[in-house]
Each structure stands twice: as C-alpha cells, then as structure tokens.
Amino acid sequence: MAQIIDGKLIAENLKQNISKQVKQYLEQGLRKPGLSVILVGDDPASQIYVRNKSTACKEVGFESTIYRLDPNITKEDLLDLICKLNQDSAVDGILCQLPLPKHLPTREVLEAIDPAKDVDGFHPINSGRLFSGTESLLPCTAAGIIKMLKSINYQFVGKKALVIGRSNIVGKPTAILLLNEDCTVTIAHSKTRNLAELSRQADLLITSAGKEKFITPEFTNPEQVIIDVAINRNAENKVVGDVDFVRVEPLVKAITPVPGGVGPMTIAVLLENTLIAYRNHLEEAAT
C-alpha cells in the first residue's frame, strides 16, 4: 500500500505556523496582514474557492476583504479597482479569482496587479523571477507541491520527474521548481506520444490533465510518487483527480488523495505568500 500524502495535515501545520507569526506582529502593535479577493460574477466553483480562502484568512488572523463584482463589469472599472488596491497601504495581497467572464482580458487584468501584491504568483515579473531563480512570490499550487514532497523527505536530486500539463499556473512553474531541486524534468501535454511509457520511467509523476481515471496502472512503477493536481467531477458529482485511485494506489510508493491533497496546500501557500508580501511591505515602510 502506498503512503498517503495528507495535504490537509501539511496545510494545517503551515497555517498554524503562519498564525503564530501573525500574533507576534500584532503583539508589536502592527496591523494585520491584508488580502483583497476580487470575484467577478457568480461561478459556483469560484464562489466556493473564494469562501474557503476567506475562511482560511480569518483562521490565521488576516484582514480579508472580498469584492463581489457584477459579471458585466467593464474592463475599465475592474482595472480601476485594482489600481486603488495597488495604492492601498493596508492591502498586502491582491487575488483576482479565475476564470473571468469572457469579455474581460485575463492577461491584462493579472498584469495590472502590483507584482509585490501578486500573491497568486501569476504576474510576468514574478514568473520571470521564478525562471531566473530570483526570489519571488511563487505560484501557490506549484510551491505547495514542493512543500508536500519535502514533508515526506523526498530526495529530489537526480530523480526523473514527469509533469503532465503545461499551464502557466501549474505545469510550467512546477517543472521549474523541480529543476531547481535538481530533478531531471519532462513536461508532457496533449501532443505527447507514448505517455504511459514515459510515465512508467518516472520516479515522480505530477498530473494535472483534468481527466477522470486518466492515470491507470500502466502509467506506474512500484517506486513512483504521484502528485494528483486535477479536480474533476465524476458521474456521481464527486470530486476526483486524474488518477484511478483504487487501482493505482496499491502499486506505487506514495500518492496524494483527491480531495485532501494538493487543494488545501494551494490555499495554505496563498496565506504564506500574503505573509511574505506583508513582511516585505513592513520592511519597505521602515526604510
């Protein structure tokens, strides 16, 4: 049986550490870290994600504000709000929940956020810093994956890692972080040939294909560690990942569950990024 990598537990430990740090700042008479979340429209999944993030903020002692905007808001009005939040000294982090309605240009909106407040780690400046190995606010899911692996004392050096998915949010940043840990990294995608064969050769498999039961026993080997990033709904409307968990779990060394794996880590790292941004703002104000 595989080791189950408990994302809930790892995330809870991280949140407790963040909470302790916040209390120390408050005891010094300093303000709370501030996170502003922008939610455009009424997408049900986005509303759940935003509610979970707001709850997590309260648990660690952050000041959290949610801006619920009409789905027909103009680009100009949305950018004006972001500009105001950029200039607000009490706001350390700004998060614009994706996806946005189709009439809004996602790239332009994300690029409008001050990189120092970009707690999602999506701004091109932060992406460039990640690529060049410079300290930056990291994409939350990718950073969470690395933290999960380190929590089980995973030995990265020289391991063959296969990342399925090439998105700017998960696949690409995860690959770079794995390279930084001295893994040998392959990125696979919808045009990749002989994917199962490639996967069988991997010591570490990170999958975000978005397809239920996509990863079957033929993708695995007994020493493999699998991180399942995907969130899918099955025929019974239950949340599942890419991995055919019942069949694959007995065949590998370690695996993350869905739910309860990567998801909680993404929110925990968002909180950590906000705390980092808060600390940076305090240091700037002191100089």
Buried (B, 14 or more C-beta within 10 A) or exposed (E): EBEEBBBBEBBBEBBEBBBEBBEEBEEEEEBBBBBBBBBBBEBEEBBEBBEBBBEBBEBBBBBBBBBEBEEEBEBEEBBEBBEEBBEBEEBBBBBBBBEBBEEBBBEEBBBBBBBBBBBBBBBEBBBEBBEEEEEBBBBBBBBBBBBBBEBBEBEBEEBBBBBBBBBEBBBBBBBBBBBEBEBBBBBBEEEBEEBEEBBBEBBBBBBBBBEBBBBBEEBBBEEBBBBBBBBBEEEEEEEBBBBBBEEBBEBBBBBBBBBBBBBBBBBBBBBBBBBBBBBBBBEEEEE
